[in-house]
Each structure stands twice: as structure tokens, then as C-alpha cells.
Amino acid sequence: MITVRTLQQVACAVAVLVVWQLVAVVGLAPSNLLPAFTSVASSLSELVTGSELWTAIGDTVGGALQGLVVAALVAVPLGLLAGLSPFLERSMRVLIDFGRSFPAIALMPVFVLLYGTTTTTKSIVVFVACTFPLFLQTLYGARRVDPSIVETTRSYRIPWRLFLLRVVLPNATPSIMTGLRLAATTAVLVAMATEVIGGIPGIGRQLSLAQADGATATAFAYFIVAGLLGFLVARGAELLETRLLRWRPAD
């Protein structure tokens, strides 16, 4: 069912496209900087019917997914342990503060020297960019466990494994899913950034090549694809979060 909100959003998007087309047609901006939307749409239709675009999308998504999965496998267990152990959290605090403020993309030259302009380099940079946000969200989620519940489980000598699965994880899952949603978007954006900077195969590299060749309309077409991919990843993560957390009461 189409809602009023949806109609408003569509109308806003159409208005932006109309203004874009008018600015290009009237000549308020040079064509090599802002091509007409019709030219971009034509280039986009050509890309969609070819294999080059889909190969680039596969390269971008594949590299982002590899880095994200490894980051989740490392960050979530460590976040749970740090959230349950004040000593461990205090010991890691300096490392955490440094890691979350360090720009992962700055490590590109190092990894390019080690692994070249490959998907491995892309995945490692994505891993670094996603690990600390995921770790912090998991840590905050593990902290949500009421201290009285922790004392009760200790008093009744409930096994650690059962305590982790039945108490900690249900409390931490909303925060973990939020971290995964944010990390998924970050993974795609960082993957594209590595492709632009390092010339690694993917959407970012194709966009840079089109711009270098003076094919502005094609470059804008890849830019639109990059935006749509980021939107779809964010939307998919939101839907997954909603589906997995159906049991959570509405705020």
C-alpha cells in the first residue's frame, strides 16, 4: 500500500531530477561537470545490460562482505568478554580509544605494499573499519545485563555457557544488530573508497576510470549505482534487524 510519506519521498526525488535536468539544459553548469540526467540515464541503461557493471558490483560486495564477516567473528566475542569483565575493558581502553579514532583508509598504502591492489587489501581495510564499531556496540550490549541478575546466576552456580546464551546474548543482541547494521553500510563505503584510491576492482575503480576518460555521464551512472547499493545494504540490514528482533517490545 502506497502511503502519503512514500508519495512525498517520490515527489522530492522527481523534483531533484527535474532541477538537475533544467540546470544541465540551460547551461548553468558545464556539461563536463554536470551532464544532463537523460545522458546519465542512457549510460546507466547501457551499463545495466552489460556484464561490466555486475562484475564491479560483485567485486565491491564480495570484498565488503569478507571484511564484515571476519570483523563480526572477532569483534562480537571480544565485545562480550570486555562487557562482562571490567578488568578486561580497563586494560583495553587505550587500544579501543585509539582504534575507533584511527582512519582505516590511512592503512591503504601499507596493505597495498603487502598484498597489492587485490580484494585481500580491500577486505583487510574493511575489517579494520568495522571491527571497533562492532566491538563497542557489543560491549555496550553486554553491559545491559542487570548486576542483580549476574549475582543471582553466580549464587545459583549457573554454568557460564548457559549464562552467556540465555542471559547475556538476549540482552546484547539489539546492540549487536545495531552495530552490524552500521558496520554493513560502513563496509560498502570503505570498500568503494579503497577501490577509488587503490585502483582495486569494483564500482569505485570503474567510477575513477570513467572520470579519467572524460566519460562524465558514465561516471555519474556509477555514482548513482554506488548510492543505490549503499541504500539497499542499509535497508536490508534494517529489515534483517527488525525480523530478528521481533521479540523485542516496541519503545
C-alpha positions, 0 to 999 in steps of 0.5 A: 500500500502506497502511503502519503510519506512514500508519495512525498519521498517520490515527489522530492526525488522527481523534483531533484531530477527535474532541477538537475535536468533544467540546470544541465539544459540551460547551461548553468553548469558545464556539461563536463561537470554536470551532464544532463540526467537523460545522458546519465540515464542512457549510460546507466541503461547501457551499463545495466545490460552489460556484464561490466557493471555486475562484475564491479558490483560483485567485486565491491560486495564480495570484498565488503562482505569478507571484511564484515564477516571476519570483523563480526567473528572477532569483534562480537566475542571480544565485545562480550568478554570486555562487557562482562569483565571490567578488568578486561575493558580497563586494560583495553581502553587505550587500544579501543580509544585509539582504534575507533579514532584511527582512519582505516583508509590511512592503512591503504598504502601499507596493505597495498605494499603487502598484498597489492591492489587485490580484494585481500587489501580491500577486505583487510581495510574493511575489517579494520573499519568495522571491527571497533564499531562492532566491538563497542556496540557489543560491549555496550550490549553486554553491559545491559545485563542487570548486576542483580541478575549476574549475582543471582546466576553466580549464587545459583552456580549457573554454568557460564555457557548457559549464562552467556546464551540465555542471559547475556546474548538476549540482552546484547543482541539489539546492540549487536544488530545495531552495530552490524547494521552500521558496520554493513553500510560502513563496509560498502563505503570503505570498500568503494573508497579503497577501490577509488584510491587503490585502483582495486576492482569494483564500482569505485575503480570503474567510477575513477576510470570513467572520470579519467576518460572524460566519460562524465555521464558514465561516471555519474551512472556509477555514482548513482549505482554506488548510492543505490547499493549503499541504500539497499545494504542499509535497508536490508540490514534494517529489515534483517534487524527488525525480523530478528528482533521481533521479540523485542517490545516496541519503545 
